[in-house]
Amino acid sequence: MGEAAMKPRHDLNDRARDLRNNATDAERLLWRHLRNSQIEGVKFRRQQPIEDYIVDFVSFSPKLIVELDGSQHADSNCYDERRDACLRRNGFVVLRFWNNEIIENIEGVVEVIRKRCLEVASPTPQPPPARGGGA
């Protein structure tokens, strides 16, 4: 296999490190609630590259992504839709919150995330298959 066939190191890892080191106030506040598996024992990572995107917070089990949107996202609906579609194709559920929701109602946001963790981790059980039978 030649050098051209090798995948180049993606600079998203460096960018993700920069984002972790320069978190917004809302990101820092939410991270205090997500870190150390505080919500239903679910482990989250922050500023994690997935494909061509860096997500704010992700749990790989269950496959849940939490995105915080500031005012810069108000004009980027198309980009966010493409991004969310890519993440959903990879099996993730994406939750989005505005930064002001985090600041003004962190308890409510954490409760939404907690409920989603439980739903994604424990999908609605399917009824057992019908048994053929005679009398």
Rosetta blueprint (number, residue, H / E / L):
1 M L
2 G L
3 E H
4 A H
5 A H
6 M L
7 K L
8 P L
9 R L
10 H L
11 D L
12 L H
13 N H
14 D H
15 R H
16 A H
17 R H
18 D H
19 L H
20 R H
21 N H
22 N L
23 A L
24 T L
25 D H
26 A H
27 E H
28 R H
29 L H
30 L H
31 W H
32 R H
33 H H
34 L H
35 R H
36 N H
37 S H
38 Q L
39 I L
40 E L
41 G L
42 V L
43 K L
44 F L
45 R E
46 R E
47 Q E
48 Q E
49 P E
50 I E
51 E L
52 D L
53 Y E
54 I E
55 V E
56 D E
57 F E
58 V E
59 S E
60 F E
61 S L
62 P L
63 K E
64 L E
65 I E
66 V E
67 E E
68 L E
69 D E
70 G L
71 S H
72 Q H
73 H H
74 A H
75 D H
76 S L
77 N H
78 C H
79 Y H
80 D H
81 E H
82 R H
83 R H
84 D H
85 A H
86 C H
87 L H
88 R H
89 R H
90 N L
91 G L
92 F L
93 V E
94 V E
95 L E
96 R E
97 F E
98 W E
99 N H
100 N H
101 E H
102 I H
103 I H
104 E H
105 N L
106 I H
107 E H
108 G H
109 V H
110 V H
111 E H
112 V H
113 I H
114 R H
115 K H
116 R H
117 C H
118 L H
119 E H
120 V H
121 A H
122 S L
123 P L
124 T L
125 P L
126 Q L
127 P L
128 P L
129 P L
130 A L
131 R L
132 G L
133 G L
134 G L
135 A L
